[in-house]
């Protein structure tokens, strides 16, 4: 049962805030039917069916060394994401961004659901990239046909030069996208009045740092998660529920 007092406290803080950051993780898209990070068809649990740790199978070096094997697991992610769609919480976040012109979204998700729900791309930081469109590693050509390629033999090849295609997703052992990081730190330097963390354990420093900075500067911090994380106790508000259960009502009070 959602604590209505805490929900209304969060709504009031967001209503009065000018600069807002919404941080989202796999828990947000779980309500669309996508498994969370450690459960994409068992993909992230123990070893893969090929006997390799997923961190090795789904890595940048593996994509270069054995594209077919790496693409086997990229395809798992692709099919899961293409088989679902944004949920009401994604649309509520996009509505919040319309109401608050300085509201940003920082997401770890690669499913593209924030864009699909209407979040403005210029205020969306996809820190781990996105699955579509694909691009050719050899000639750089863009290929929008992810779903079609998933029905064909893997790895997908460029129709122009026959190079191996890949998504703009950060694989294991790869660097974060430079522009996304620059944007994040530019916005953090301006400060946020409120940060709302949704469906993430915030275990990466670049995910948790905005929360810490906002807390130190006296801003409001809140978390929405079904179960507490390592950071829940330090938040101003912790709502122990799924985003789908509260986001629409939360935004309706703003």
ZISUL-V960888 format. One record per residue. N is the residue number from 1. RES is the residue in three letters. D_CENTER is the distance of its C-alpha to the mean C-alpha in Angstrom with 2 decimals. Layout:
N,RES,D_CENTER ; N,RES,D_CENTER
//
This chain:
1,UNK,25.94 ; 2,UNK,24.02 ; 3,UNK,25.95 ; 4,UNK,26.85 ; 5,UNK,28.15 ; 6,UNK,24.88 ; 7,UNK,23.03 ; 8,UNK,25.62 ; 9,UNK,25.45 ; 10,UNK,21.74 ; 11,UNK,22.50 ; 12,UNK,25.41 ; 13,UNK,23.52 ; 14,UNK,20.91 ; 15,UNK,23.91 ; 16,UNK,25.74 ; 17,UNK,22.94 ; 18,UNK,22.83 ; 19,UNK,19.89 ; 20,UNK,16.79 ; 21,UNK,13.30 ; 22,UNK,10.65 ; 23,UNK,8.03 ; 24,UNK,5.44 ; 25,UNK,4.76 ; 26,UNK,6.36 ; 27,UNK,9.24 ; 28,UNK,8.33 ; 29,UNK,8.37 ; 30,UNK,11.26 ; 31,UNK,13.38 ; 32,UNK,13.12 ; 33,UNK,14.67 ; 34,UNK,12.02 ; 35,UNK,12.89 ; 36,UNK,10.86 ; 37,UNK,10.40 ; 38,UNK,14.15 ; 39,UNK,15.29 ; 40,UNK,14.53 ; 41,UNK,18.21 ; 42,UNK,19.11 ; 43,UNK,17.53 ; 44,UNK,16.41 ; 45,UNK,19.55 ; 46,UNK,22.57 ; 47,UNK,23.67 ; 48,UNK,23.05 ; 49,UNK,25.91 ; 50,UNK,27.05 ; 51,UNK,27.65 ; 52,UNK,25.11 ; 53,UNK,22.34 ; 54,UNK,18.95 ; 55,UNK,18.30 ; 56,UNK,21.31 ; 57,UNK,20.91 ; 58,UNK,17.41 ; 59,UNK,18.29 ; 60,UNK,19.35 ; 61,UNK,22.97 ; 62,UNK,23.04 ; 63,UNK,21.86 ; 64,UNK,24.84 ; 65,UNK,27.23 ; 66,UNK,26.63 ; 67,UNK,24.39 ; 68,UNK,25.35 ; 69,UNK,24.30 ; 70,UNK,20.90 ; 71,UNK,20.37 ; 72,UNK,21.39 ; 73,UNK,18.14 ; 74,UNK,15.97 ; 75,UNK,17.82 ; 76,UNK,16.89 ; 77,UNK,13.18 ; 78,UNK,14.31 ; 79,UNK,16.68 ; 80,UNK,14.39 ; 81,UNK,11.95 ; 82,UNK,15.09 ; 83,UNK,16.84 ; 84,UNK,14.86 ; 85,UNK,13.85 ; 86,UNK,12.18 ; 87,UNK,13.80 ; 88,UNK,15.75 ; 89,UNK,13.21 ; 90,UNK,11.07 ; 91,UNK,14.55 ; 92,UNK,15.59 ; 93,UNK,12.92 ; 94,UNK,14.10 ; 95,UNK,17.59 ; 96,UNK,17.15 ; 97,UNK,16.28 ; 98,UNK,19.45 ; 99,UNK,21.43 ; 100,UNK,20.31 ; 101,UNK,20.49 ; 102,UNK,19.16 ; 103,UNK,15.99 ; 104,UNK,12.86 ; 105,UNK,9.13 ; 106,UNK,7.14 ; 107,UNK,3.34 ; 108,UNK,2.80 ; 109,UNK,2.15 ; 110,UNK,5.56 ; 111,UNK,7.36 ; 112,UNK,8.21 ; 113,UNK,8.81 ; 114,UNK,8.50 ; 115,UNK,11.08 ; 116,UNK,13.01 ; 117,UNK,13.37 ; 118,UNK,14.82 ; 119,UNK,12.69 ; 120,UNK,14.75 ; 121,UNK,13.48 ; 122,UNK,15.57 ; 123,UNK,13.67 ; 124,UNK,10.07 ; 125,UNK,8.80 ; 126,UNK,6.38 ; 127,UNK,7.34 ; 128,UNK,7.05 ; 129,UNK,8.43 ; 130,UNK,8.79 ; 131,UNK,11.30 ; 132,UNK,13.82 ; 133,UNK,16.26 ; 134,UNK,17.85 ; 135,UNK,20.20 ; 136,UNK,23.37 ; 137,UNK,23.60 ; 138,UNK,27.31 ; 139,UNK,27.89 ; 140,UNK,24.52 ; 141,UNK,25.00 ; 142,UNK,22.11 ; 143,UNK,21.99 ; 144,UNK,20.23 ; 145,UNK,21.54 ; 146,UNK,18.83 ; 147,UNK,20.10 ; 148,UNK,23.65 ; 149,UNK,23.15 ; 150,UNK,21.81 ; 151,UNK,25.26 ; 152,UNK,27.13 ; 153,UNK,27.99 ; 154,UNK,25.39 ; 155,UNK,24.55 ; 156,UNK,24.35 ; 157,UNK,26.73 ; 158,UNK,27.10 ; 159,UNK,29.76 ; 160,UNK,31.16 ; 161,UNK,31.65 ; 162,UNK,30.56 ; 163,UNK,28.12 ; 164,UNK,25.11 ; 165,UNK,22.02 ; 166,UNK,18.47 ; 167,UNK,14.95 ; 168,UNK,13.32 ; 169,UNK,11.02 ; 170,UNK,11.61 ; 171,UNK,13.88 ; 172,UNK,15.58 ; 173,UNK,18.18 ; 174,UNK,16.71 ; 175,UNK,16.18 ; 176,UNK,13.11 ; 177,UNK,13.63 ; 178,UNK,16.49 ; 179,UNK,16.10 ; 180,UNK,12.55 ; 181,UNK,14.01 ; 182,UNK,17.14 ; 183,UNK,15.63 ; 184,UNK,13.84 ; 185,UNK,17.22 ; 186,UNK,19.23 ; 187,UNK,17.66 ; 188,UNK,17.94 ; 189,UNK,21.54 ; 190,UNK,22.23 ; 191,UNK,21.11 ; 192,UNK,19.37 ; 193,UNK,21.46 ; 194,UNK,18.82 ; 195,UNK,15.41 ; 196,UNK,13.72 ; 197,UNK,11.31 ; 198,UNK,9.95 ; 199,UNK,9.43 ; 200,UNK,8.91 ; 201,UNK,11.94 ; 202,UNK,11.13 ; 203,UNK,13.23 ; 204,UNK,12.52 ; 205,UNK,14.95 ; 206,UNK,12.90 ; 207,UNK,10.54 ; 208,UNK,13.73 ; 209,UNK,16.04 ; 210,UNK,15.34 ; 211,UNK,16.20 ; 212,UNK,19.29 ; 213,UNK,20.43 ; 214,UNK,20.24 ; 215,UNK,22.12 ; 216,UNK,24.73 ; 217,UNK,25.36 ; 218,UNK,26.03 ; 219,UNK,23.00 ; 220,UNK,21.56 ; 221,UNK,18.71 ; 222,UNK,17.51 ; 223,UNK,15.29 ; 224,UNK,14.64 ; 225,UNK,14.58 ; 226,UNK,17.14 ; 227,UNK,18.49 ; 228,UNK,18.96 ; 229,UNK,17.20 ; 230,UNK,19.02 ; 231,UNK,18.22 ; 232,UNK,19.12 ; 233,UNK,22.80 ; 234,UNK,22.39 ; 235,UNK,20.48 ; 236,UNK,22.78 ; 237,UNK,21.55 ; 238,UNK,19.94 ; 239,UNK,19.49 ; 240,UNK,19.68 ; 241,UNK,18.34 ; 242,UNK,15.60 ; 243,UNK,13.83 ; 244,UNK,15.70 ; 245,UNK,18.88 ; 246,UNK,18.76 ; 247,UNK,16.52 ; 248,UNK,19.10 ; 249,UNK,21.94 ; 250,UNK,20.35 ; 251,UNK,19.95 ; 252,UNK,23.43 ; 253,UNK,25.01 ; 254,UNK,23.79
//
